Amino acid sequence: TLKFDELSYPEFLNAAMVFSKLHERFPDDPLAGLAGLRAAQNYMRAHQYEEAIGLFDEVVANEEYDDREIRSQALYWSGISNERVAGIAAEGSWKQRGTGLNNAYQIYRRVTFDFPDSKWAKYARGRLADPTFADIAEKEAVERERMIEALKEARKR
């Protein structure tokens, strides 16, 4: 399958560029959001994660694309891309790995808050249950408790 992957990268990159051009040239078209999503997914498949994340963010930021399906899907795949960036960084910089995982965690949380009834939120909850995110979730819970205690103390005064 490695040989197949190597042969498919140029095709994914080509598809990404075509969808990206459609997205740029026809921003008001009803299918513009879908074109942006498909461009980003193909960049992701071609292992161009930074480019993919940028396009996913662009799709998520445009609230005119749809009420939940395209934007929630873009958020989810942005989380996956951030996880993959973290996986690549694991070979080099621990700080970059931590940043990638933190970004992925925050993105998955956002999917579950912004689009709680979508199937992408369900997938995001599945990713959040992964042991990879256990430390981040634990630190978040401790910080939340600390904030609650600080609010209680402030109310007593």
N, C-alpha and C positions, 0 to 999 in steps of 0.2 A: 504493500500500500504506500510505502514511502515514495516509490517511483511515480505512482499515480498522483500523489500529492504534489510532487515537483512539477509534473506536467500540467497540473490544473491551476497553479498559482497565476500564470500569465492570463489564463481565461477569466479567473476571478477578478484580476486587476482590470482587465479590459471591460468586463461587465460593470465594475464599480465606476469606471470613468464614464461609460455611456449613461448610466443612471444618474451620476453626478451632474453631467451636462444637462440632462433633462430637468433635473431639480433646479439648476441655476437658470436655465433659459425660460422655464415656464413656472415661476414661483406661485402664480395665482391659479394654476390648474388644480382641479379637485384631486388629481393623482400626484401632486407635487410631494406631499408628505410621504406617500408610499415610495416614490422614486428616491427620495432622500434616505429612507429606511433601507431600501434595497442596495443603494450605493454603499452605505455604511456596512451592511452585512457582508457585501462582497469584499470590501477592504479588509474586514475582519478575517474572512476566509483566506485572503491572500497574506495574512499575518502583518498587515499594515495597521496595527492597533491604534496608534496615535491619530491617524487619519480617520479611522472608523469612529473613535471616541468623539472627535470634533464634529463629525457629521451627525452622530447620534444626539449630541448636545444641541445641535442646530434644530433637529426635528422636534426634540422635547420642548425647546424654547418657544416654538411657534404654536400657540394655542389654537390657531385657525385650522390646523391640519385635521383634527378630529376631537371627539370628546374623550376617548380613552384607548381605543385599540392600537392605533399607530404609535401614539406617544408613549403608552405604557410598554409596548413592545420595544421601542427604542431605548427606554430607560433600562429595561431588563438586559438587553444585549450590550448596553454600555457597561453595565456591571460585569458581565461575562468578559468583555474586552479588558476591563481594568484588572480582573483576576488573572487574565493571561499575561498582561504586562507585569503583574507581580510575580507570576511564575517564571517569566524570562529574567526578571531582576534577581530572583533567588540565586541565580548563578553568579551574580556580581554583588550588587549593593543591597545590604539588608534594609537600609533606610528607604530605598526606592521600593523594595518589596512591601514594606510596612505601609508606605503611602498608597500603593496600588490596592492593597487589601482594605485599607481604611476607606478609600474611595468607593470600592466595590460594595462594602458594607453599607455606607451611607446611601448609595444609589438603590440598593435592594430595599433598604428601609423606606426610602422615598416612594418606591413603587407601591409598597404595601400601604402607605398613608395616602398618597394622591389617587391611586386607582385600586382601592381595596377589594372590589368585586371582580376585577379582571382576572383572566387566567394567568396573566403575567405576574400578578401579585402572588398568586398561588405558587408559581415557579420560584419567585423571589423568596418567599417564606421557606421553601425547600432549600435554597442556597444558604439562607441565614441559619438554618439548622445544622449546616456543615460544621464539623469540629474546627475547621480553619478559622471560623469567626468567633469561637468560644471566648478567647481572651478579650476581643474587642467588645463583645456583648457584656462580659463581666465588668470591664472598666466602665462601660456606659451605665450599668446598673449601680455601681458604686458612686459614680458622679451624680446620678439622679438622686440617690439617697442623701448625699452630701448637700445637694441643693434644697431638697425638701426640709432637711434639718435646719439649714440656714434660714429658710422662710419661716419655719416654726419659731425659731429664736427671735427673728425680727418682729413677729406678731406679738410675742410676749412683752416686748419693750413698749 
